[in-house]
């Protein structure tokens, strides 16, 4: 609670700082270029040293006061600047008056309650934040379900993390027992397909570039960055609803995070803009003290540990039925179809022309004798029953023993993914 001259300001600190930044800007004073909300404080760029123009936040503003520190107190860990909220306001406007002008500004703007108030700035569930922050490593096991139109794909998930920035996620398709492994180690990202003895190597910021349903840091970041989130208590457990960031699937807009009274996440649902659940991650276990081998997060170790004898066969010899997309953009038609024999297997090239032309290549997947690494400039992305790769103008994936490659010079990621998701493993027409 913020009190100025015995008057209570029914407003949160973040709103005050945002208003302060706006009023300063009107006077040509640029301060608080970066604001980041954490559990108990707001991280900001210091308004004092470097004339308030530092690049990274070095100061913290207290969100919850105590007997020792008032709510709204700022402290810079670089220059040592410390001030109460009224003093901060005065100093930012250039008044050396021990906060006199700051008190007046605060009362004028907030005592009347005219400004839209955030009566409850939920900074996420503190227990969840504390648990995740304390983890140097973890291993999650559970089941991931992805629904596309009328089809649902289920995966056994084992997601492992070790500080700093080492991830290994095993995804086993429950319908065919095919496994793919997403690996991040030494700032390199791979999607490994043991059945084909292949791996894609990505130039990617995964998993930090968008929301991740099985990565705890991503879940917490979504939770803490959404100031409009809701937290509902149901039978001593919590349901936290937040926005999500899936840039390659803009139809996914929010998630529901289910957690018990101790802050243990039990389930996550990701919903589209019509309120339909498209992804569900059910957590069986979160081990916060797992034991990993020294080379657990190394690509060569994963390759050498692959049990080739028990890998389901993913090769097919021929393409008996050409598979066509269910979705084709308006004004676009199939104009050419060509089947080509390879040294091993077949390739079909489908050419679509019109307002939004594109090329679809289907070819029989072939396992290599020696493990191969294929570089790709793009991002890992779920497509139907597999993890594929998406770039600005192409999508590629392997499903049902068929390698697919979809490319267009005029369409963006969203529409390419829509076409890709409409391609069923069951032939649509002859």
C-alpha positions as CSV (number, residue, x, y, z in Angstrom):
1,X,0.0,0.0,0.0
2,X,1.3,3.4,-1.0
3,X,0.6,6.3,1.3
4,X,1.3,9.9,0.6
5,X,0.5,12.5,3.4
6,X,-1.9,10.0,5.0
7,X,-3.7,9.5,1.7
8,X,-3.8,6.0,0.3
9,X,-3.1,5.6,-3.5
10,X,-5.2,2.7,-4.7
11,X,-2.8,1.9,-7.6
12,X,0.1,-0.4,-8.2
13,X,3.7,0.6,-8.7
14,X,4.0,-0.6,-12.3
15,X,1.1,1.7,-13.4
16,X,2.8,4.6,-11.6
17,X,6.1,4.0,-13.3
18,X,4.4,3.7,-16.7
19,X,2.6,7.0,-16.1
20,X,5.9,8.6,-15.0
21,X,7.6,7.5,-18.2
22,X,4.8,9.0,-20.3
23,X,4.8,12.4,-18.5
24,X,8.6,12.6,-18.7
25,X,8.4,11.9,-22.4
26,X,6.0,14.8,-22.9
27,X,8.7,17.0,-21.5
28,X,11.4,15.5,-23.7
29,X,12.9,13.4,-20.9
30,X,13.6,9.8,-22.0
31,X,13.7,7.5,-19.0
32,X,12.9,3.8,-18.1
33,X,13.5,2.6,-21.7
34,X,13.2,-1.0,-20.4
35,X,10.8,-2.3,-17.7
36,X,10.7,-5.9,-16.7
37,X,8.4,-7.3,-13.9
38,X,9.8,-10.0,-11.6
39,X,8.4,-11.6,-8.5
40,X,8.9,-8.9,-5.9
41,X,10.3,-6.0,-8.0
42,X,10.4,-4.2,-11.3
43,X,13.7,-4.1,-13.1
44,X,14.3,-0.8,-14.9
45,X,17.0,1.1,-16.6
46,X,18.5,3.4,-14.0
47,X,17.2,7.0,-14.5
48,X,20.3,8.6,-13.0
49,X,23.6,7.3,-14.4
50,X,24.5,7.5,-18.1
51,X,21.8,10.2,-18.2
52,X,19.2,7.5,-17.9
53,X,20.2,5.9,-21.2
54,X,21.8,2.6,-20.1
55,X,21.1,-0.4,-22.3
56,X,20.3,-3.0,-19.7
57,X,18.2,-2.7,-16.5
58,X,20.4,-2.3,-13.5
59,X,17.9,-0.9,-10.9
60,X,15.1,-2.5,-9.0
61,X,11.8,-1.0,-7.7
62,X,10.2,-2.7,-4.8
63,X,6.7,-4.0,-5.4
64,X,5.9,-5.2,-2.0
65,X,6.9,-3.0,0.9
66,X,8.1,-4.2,4.3
67,X,9.0,-2.7,7.7
68,X,12.5,-1.9,6.3
69,X,11.7,-0.8,2.7
70,X,8.8,1.2,1.4
71,X,6.8,0.1,-1.6
72,X,8.1,1.9,-4.7
73,X,11.7,2.3,-3.4
74,X,14.3,2.2,-6.1
75,X,17.9,1.0,-5.9
76,X,20.5,0.9,-8.6
77,X,23.0,-1.9,-8.2
78,X,25.5,-0.1,-10.6
79,X,25.6,3.4,-9.3
80,X,24.1,2.9,-5.9
81,X,21.2,5.4,-6.3
82,X,18.5,4.8,-3.8
83,X,15.3,6.8,-3.4
84,X,11.7,6.6,-2.2
85,X,9.0,6.8,-4.8
86,X,8.3,10.6,-4.2
87,X,12.1,11.2,-4.4
88,X,12.4,9.2,-7.6
89,X,9.7,11.3,-9.2
90,X,11.3,14.6,-8.1
91,X,14.7,13.5,-9.3
92,X,13.4,12.4,-12.7
93,X,11.8,15.8,-13.3
94,X,15.0,17.6,-12.1
95,X,13.8,18.8,-8.7
96,X,16.3,18.4,-5.8
97,X,13.6,18.8,-3.1
98,X,13.7,15.5,-1.2
99,X,10.5,14.4,-2.9
100,X,8.3,17.4,-2.4
101,X,7.4,17.7,-6.1
102,X,7.1,13.9,-6.3
103,X,4.4,13.9,-3.6
104,X,2.4,16.5,-5.4
105,X,2.7,14.7,-8.7
106,X,1.6,11.4,-7.1
107,X,-1.4,12.9,-5.3
108,X,-2.5,14.9,-8.4
109,X,-2.4,11.8,-10.6
110,X,-3.6,9.0,-8.4
111,X,-5.3,10.3,-5.3
112,X,-8.5,10.9,-7.2
113,X,-8.5,7.5,-8.9
114,X,-9.1,9.0,-12.3
115,X,-6.4,6.9,-13.9
116,X,-7.4,3.4,-14.9
117,X,-6.4,1.2,-12.0
118,X,-5.0,-2.2,-11.9
119,X,-6.5,-3.3,-8.6
120,X,-4.7,-6.6,-8.7
121,X,-1.4,-6.8,-10.5
122,X,-0.9,-10.6,-10.4
123,X,2.7,-11.3,-11.0
124,X,2.1,-15.0,-11.5
125,X,1.9,-17.6,-8.8
126,X,4.7,-16.9,-6.3
127,X,5.1,-20.6,-5.4
128,X,5.5,-21.5,-9.1
129,X,8.0,-18.7,-9.6
130,X,10.0,-19.7,-6.5
131,X,10.1,-23.4,-7.5
132,X,11.3,-22.8,-11.0
133,X,13.8,-20.2,-10.1
134,X,15.4,-22.6,-7.6
135,X,15.8,-25.4,-10.2
136,X,19.3,-25.8,-11.6
137,X,18.0,-28.8,-13.5
138,X,14.8,-30.8,-13.9
139,X,13.2,-33.6,-15.9
140,X,9.5,-33.6,-16.8
141,X,7.6,-36.7,-17.9
142,X,4.0,-36.5,-19.2
143,X,1.7,-36.7,-22.2
144,X,1.3,-34.1,-24.9
145,X,-1.9,-34.1,-27.1
146,X,-2.2,-32.0,-30.2
147,X,-5.5,-31.6,-32.0
148,X,-5.6,-30.5,-35.7
149,X,-9.1,-30.4,-37.1
150,X,-10.6,-33.8,-36.2
151,X,-7.3,-35.6,-35.6
152,X,-5.5,-35.8,-32.3
153,X,-1.9,-36.8,-31.9
154,X,-0.5,-38.0,-28.6
155,X,3.1,-38.0,-27.5
156,X,5.0,-39.4,-24.6
157,X,7.2,-36.5,-23.4
158,X,10.5,-36.4,-21.5
159,X,11.8,-32.9,-21.2
160,X,15.2,-32.4,-19.5
161,X,17.0,-29.2,-18.5
162,X,20.4,-28.5,-17.0
163,X,21.8,-25.0,-16.3
164,X,22.8,-23.2,-18.3
165,X,20.7,-23.5,-21.5
166,X,20.9,-27.3,-22.0
167,X,17.7,-28.9,-23.1
168,X,16.8,-32.4,-24.3
169,X,13.2,-33.2,-25.2
170,X,12.1,-36.7,-26.3
171,X,8.8,-36.9,-28.1
172,X,7.5,-40.4,-28.9
173,X,4.4,-40.6,-31.1
174,X,2.1,-43.1,-29.3
175,X,0.4,-44.2,-32.5
176,X,3.6,-45.5,-34.2
177,X,6.3,-45.4,-31.5
178,X,8.4,-43.1,-33.6
179,X,10.7,-40.9,-31.5
180,X,12.2,-37.4,-32.2
181,X,14.6,-35.6,-29.9
182,X,14.9,-31.8,-29.7
183,X,18.4,-30.9,-28.4
184,X,19.9,-27.6,-27.4
185,X,23.5,-27.7,-26.3
186,X,26.4,-25.3,-26.7
187,X,23.9,-22.8,-28.3
188,X,23.2,-25.3,-31.1
189,X,19.7,-26.7,-31.8
190,X,19.0,-30.1,-33.4
191,X,15.9,-32.2,-34.2
192,X,17.0,-35.8,-34.3
193,X,15.1,-38.5,-36.0
194,X,16.6,-41.9,-35.0
195,X,14.5,-43.9,-37.4
196,X,16.1,-42.2,-40.4
197,X,19.5,-41.8,-38.8
198,X,19.2,-38.1,-39.5
199,X,19.2,-34.7,-37.7
200,X,18.3,-31.2,-38.7
201,X,20.6,-28.6,-37.3
202,X,18.8,-25.2,-36.8
203,X,20.0,-21.7,-36.7
204,X,17.5,-20.9,-33.9
205,X,16.9,-19.3,-30.5
206,X,14.7,-22.2,-29.4
207,X,13.2,-22.5,-26.8
208,X,13.3,-18.8,-26.1
209,X,11.7,-17.6,-29.3
210,X,8.1,-18.5,-28.5
211,X,6.0,-20.2,-25.9
212,X,6.9,-23.9,-25.0
213,X,4.3,-26.1,-23.3
214,X,6.9,-28.4,-21.7
215,X,9.6,-25.9,-20.8
216,X,9.2,-24.4,-17.3
217,X,11.1,-21.2,-17.9
218,X,8.8,-20.5,-20.9
219,X,5.7,-21.1,-18.9
220,X,6.9,-18.8,-16.1
221,X,7.9,-16.1,-18.6
222,X,4.4,-16.2,-20.1
223,X,2.9,-16.0,-16.7
224,X,5.0,-13.1,-15.4
225,X,4.8,-11.0,-18.6
226,X,1.0,-10.9,-18.8
227,X,-0.3,-8.2,-16.6
228,X,-3.9,-9.1,-17.6
229,X,-3.6,-12.7,-16.5
230,X,-6.2,-14.2,-14.2
231,X,-5.7,-16.5,-11.2
232,X,-8.6,-18.6,-10.0
233,X,-8.5,-20.7,-6.9
234,X,-10.5,-24.0,-7.2
235,X,-10.5,-26.5,-4.4
236,X,-7.1,-25.4,-3.0
237,X,-5.5,-25.5,-6.5
238,X,-5.0,-22.7,-9.0
239,X,-5.9,-22.1,-12.6
240,X,-3.8,-19.3,-14.2
241,X,-4.9,-18.0,-17.6
242,X,-2.3,-16.1,-19.6
243,X,-1.5,-15.0,-23.1
244,X,0.8,-17.1,-25.2
245,X,3.3,-16.3,-28.0
246,X,3.2,-18.7,-30.9
247,X,4.3,-16.6,-33.9
248,X,4.0,-19.5,-36.3
249,X,0.5,-20.3,-35.1
250,X,-1.2,-17.0,-34.4
251,X,-4.5,-18.8,-33.8
252,X,-3.2,-19.9,-30.4
253,X,-3.9,-17.0,-28.1
254,X,-4.0,-18.2,-24.4
255,X,-3.2,-21.0,-22.0
256,X,-4.5,-22.3,-18.8
257,X,-1.9,-23.4,-16.3
258,X,-3.2,-25.8,-13.6
259,X,-1.2,-26.0,-10.4
260,X,-1.7,-27.5,-7.0
261,X,-1.6,-25.6,-3.7
262,X,2.2,-26.2,-3.4
263,X,2.9,-24.6,-6.8
264,X,3.4,-27.8,-8.8
265,X,2.2,-27.6,-12.4
266,X,-0.1,-30.5,-13.2
267,X,-1.5,-29.6,-16.6
268,X,-1.4,-26.9,-19.3
269,X,-4.1,-26.3,-22.0
270,X,-3.4,-24.0,-25.0
271,X,-6.6,-22.5,-26.6
272,X,-7.3,-20.9,-29.9
273,X,-9.1,-17.6,-30.5
274,X,-12.5,-19.5,-30.4
275,X,-11.8,-21.0,-27.0
276,X,-11.1,-24.5,-28.3
277,X,-8.3,-26.4,-26.7
278,X,-5.7,-27.4,-29.3
279,X,-2.8,-28.6,-27.1
280,X,-2.8,-30.3,-23.7
281,X,0.3,-31.1,-21.7
282,X,-0.4,-33.4,-18.7
283,X,2.5,-33.6,-16.3
284,X,3.0,-37.0,-14.7
285,X,6.2,-36.0,-12.8
286,X,8.5,-33.0,-12.4
287,X,11.8,-34.2,-10.9
288,X,13.7,-31.1,-9.6
289,X,16.9,-33.1,-8.8
290,X,17.5,-35.5,-11.6
291,X,20.9,-37.2,-12.3
292,X,22.3,-36.9,-15.8
293,X,25.3,-38.5,-17.3
294,X,28.1,-36.1,-18.2
295,X,27.3,-36.5,-21.9
296,X,23.5,-36.6,-21.6
297,X,23.2,-33.3,-23.6
298,X,25.7,-34.1,-26.3
299,X,24.7,-35.0,-29.8
300,X,27.3,-37.7,-30.3
301,X,26.2,-39.5,-27.1
302,X,22.6,-39.5,-28.2
303,X,23.6,-40.9,-31.6
304,X,25.7,-43.7,-30.1
305,X,22.9,-44.6,-27.7
306,X,20.3,-45.1,-30.3
307,X,19.1,-48.7,-30.3
308,X,18.8,-49.3,-34.0
309,X,17.5,-52.8,-33.5
310,X,14.3,-51.7,-31.9
311,X,13.5,-48.7,-34.0
312,X,10.3,-49.0,-36.0
313,X,10.8,-49.1,-39.8
314,X,9.9,-45.8,-41.3
315,X,10.9,-46.4,-44.9
316,X,8.5,-47.0,-47.8
317,X,9.6,-48.2,-51.2
318,X,7.1,-46.3,-53.3
319,X,4.4,-43.7,-53.4
320,X,1.4,-45.7,-54.4
321,X,-1.1,-42.9,-53.7
322,X,-0.2,-39.2,-54.1
323,X,-1.3,-37.2,-51.1
324,X,-2.9,-33.8,-51.8
325,X,-3.6,-30.9,-49.5
326,X,-7.1,-30.4,-48.3
327,X,-6.6,-26.7,-48.2
328,X,-5.6,-24.8,-51.3
329,X,-5.7,-21.0,-51.4
330,X,-8.5,-19.4,-53.5
331,X,-7.4,-18.8,-57.1
332,X,-4.8,-21.5,-57.0
333,X,-5.0,-24.9,-58.8
334,X,-2.8,-28.0,-59.4
335,X,-1.3,-27.5,-62.9
336,X,1.4,-30.3,-63.0
337,X,2.2,-33.6,-61.4
338,X,5.4,-35.5,-62.0
339,X,6.7,-38.8,-60.5
340,X,10.4,-39.4,-60.6
341,X,12.3,-42.6,-59.7
342,X,15.2,-42.3,-57.3
343,X,18.0,-44.7,-56.7
344,X,15.9,-45.9,-53.8
345,X,12.3,-45.0,-53.8
346,X,10.3,-42.3,-55.6
347,X,9.7,-38.6,-55.7
348,X,6.5,-36.7,-56.7
349,X,6.5,-33.0,-57.6
350,X,3.2,-31.2,-57.4
351,X,3.1,-27.7,-59.0
352,X,0.3,-25.3,-58.0
353,X,-0.2,-22.1,-59.9
354,X,-2.5,-19.1,-59.7
355,X,-2.9,-16.2,-57.2
356,X,-0.7,-18.0,-54.6
357,X,1.5,-20.5,-56.4
358,X,3.5,-23.1,-54.4
359,X,5.4,-26.3,-54.9
360,X,4.9,-29.5,-52.9
361,X,7.4,-32.3,-53.1
362,X,6.8,-35.8,-51.7
363,X,9.4,-38.4,-51.7
364,X,10.0,-41.7,-50.0
365,X,12.0,-41.3,-46.8
366,X,15.4,-43.1,-46.7
367,X,17.5,-43.9,-43.7
368,X,21.1,-43.2,-44.2
369,X,23.9,-45.7,-43.3
370,X,25.9,-43.1,-41.6
371,X,24.3,-40.5,-39.3
372,X,23.8,-37.3,-41.2
373,X,23.3,-33.7,-40.0
374,X,21.3,-31.4,-42.3
375,X,21.8,-27.7,-41.7
376,X,18.6,-25.6,-42.0
377,X,17.9,-21.9,-41.5
378,X,14.5,-22.1,-39.7
379,X,12.7,-23.1,-36.6
380,X,11.4,-26.5,-35.2
381,X,7.6,-26.7,-35.5
382,X,4.9,-29.3,-34.8
383,X,3.2,-30.4,-38.0
384,X,0.5,-33.1,-37.6
385,X,2.2,-36.1,-36.1
386,X,5.8,-34.9,-36.3
387,X,8.3,-32.1,-35.6
388,X,9.3,-30.3,-38.9
389,X,11.2,-27.3,-39.9
390,X,9.8,-23.9,-41.0
391,X,11.5,-21.0,-42.7
392,X,10.2,-17.7,-44.0
393,X,9.0,-19.4,-47.3
394,X,9.1,-23.2,-46.7
395,X,8.0,-26.0,-44.5
396,X,9.5,-29.5,-44.4
397,X,8.7,-32.6,-42.4
398,X,8.6,-36.4,-42.5
399,X,5.4,-38.4,-41.8
400,X,4.3,-41.9,-42.6
401,X,7.6,-42.8,-44.4
402,X,7.2,-39.7,-46.7
403,X,9.5,-36.6,-46.8
404,X,7.5,-33.5,-47.5
405,X,8.8,-30.2,-48.8
406,X,6.5,-27.2,-49.3
407,X,7.7,-23.9,-50.7
408,X,6.3,-20.6,-52.1
409,X,7.7,-17.3,-53.2
410,X,4.5,-15.4,-52.3
411,X,3.0,-17.0,-49.2
412,X,4.1,-16.4,-45.6
413,X,4.5,-18.9,-42.7
414,X,0.9,-18.8,-41.5
415,X,-0.6,-19.9,-44.9
416,X,2.2,-22.4,-45.6
417,X,1.5,-24.1,-42.2
418,X,-2.2,-24.1,-43.0
419,X,-1.5,-26.0,-46.2
420,X,0.9,-28.4,-44.5
421,X,-1.5,-29.2,-41.7
422,X,-4.2,-30.0,-44.2
423,X,-2.1,-32.8,-45.8
424,X,-3.3,-36.1,-44.4
425,X,-1.5,-39.4,-44.6
426,X,-4.6,-40.8,-46.3
427,X,-4.8,-39.9,-50.0
428,X,-7.6,-37.4,-50.8
429,X,-7.9,-37.9,-54.5
430,X,-6.3,-39.7,-57.4
